[in-house]
């Protein structure tokens, strides 16, 4: 049951949505100004206001077409794919999205602060050169723990949990696992996630 405060907040948001969307679309791509953080909550609009200051006025992540924390680095936003309901992954601290290759974040996945997603490395024979980028694919409902690093070419299957501080050097495409360590390895298998009738 919703409290009277949340009902009032939802009513206010509902009435202000057209104005908020119009205002927000002056600074960000309108496609990203929707979903649960914008339609049911004020969080998204707070991120928009912060983004206007940091991204548009001060120039941090200027090319990113959606609101981003000033403490997140996204090198090639055009190569980052995600569901709008997961825009919260760009509001933390210290996360680095090096998108020379594609970075695909599956629906319902969470990325903790200080995570590095690296799609290309330096050539060990000539550090002034970069190796060809390799995509990073994160499945649905994954959780990447704080200070973890995913290296080029890594694919994580659905329901993969990456322990804090792990260095993921290879793919775990089957999913339903907990991986941890340096290099990351499977430390536990998870049962197949089942949808219970009537649950959301």
Secondary structure as UniProt FT lines:
FT   HELIX           4..24
FT   TURN            25..27
FT   HELIX           30..32
FT   HELIX           36..39
FT   HELIX           43..51
FT   HELIX           52..57
FT   TURN            60..63
FT   TURN            70..71
FT   STRAND          73..74
FT   HELIX           77..79
FT   STRAND          80..81
FT   HELIX           84..90
FT   STRAND          96..98
FT   STRAND          103..105
FT   TURN            107..108
FT   STRAND          110..111
FT   TURN            113..114
FT   STRAND          116..118
FT   STRAND          122..123
FT   TURN            124..125
FT   STRAND          126..130
FT   STRAND          136..138
FT   TURN            140..141
FT   STRAND          143..144
FT   TURN            146..147
FT   STRAND          149..150
FT   TURN            152..153
FT   STRAND          155..156
FT   TURN            158..159
FT   STRAND          160..162
FT   TURN            164..165
FT   STRAND          167..168
FT   TURN            173..174
FT   STRAND          177..182
FT   STRAND          184..189
FT   TURN            197..198
//
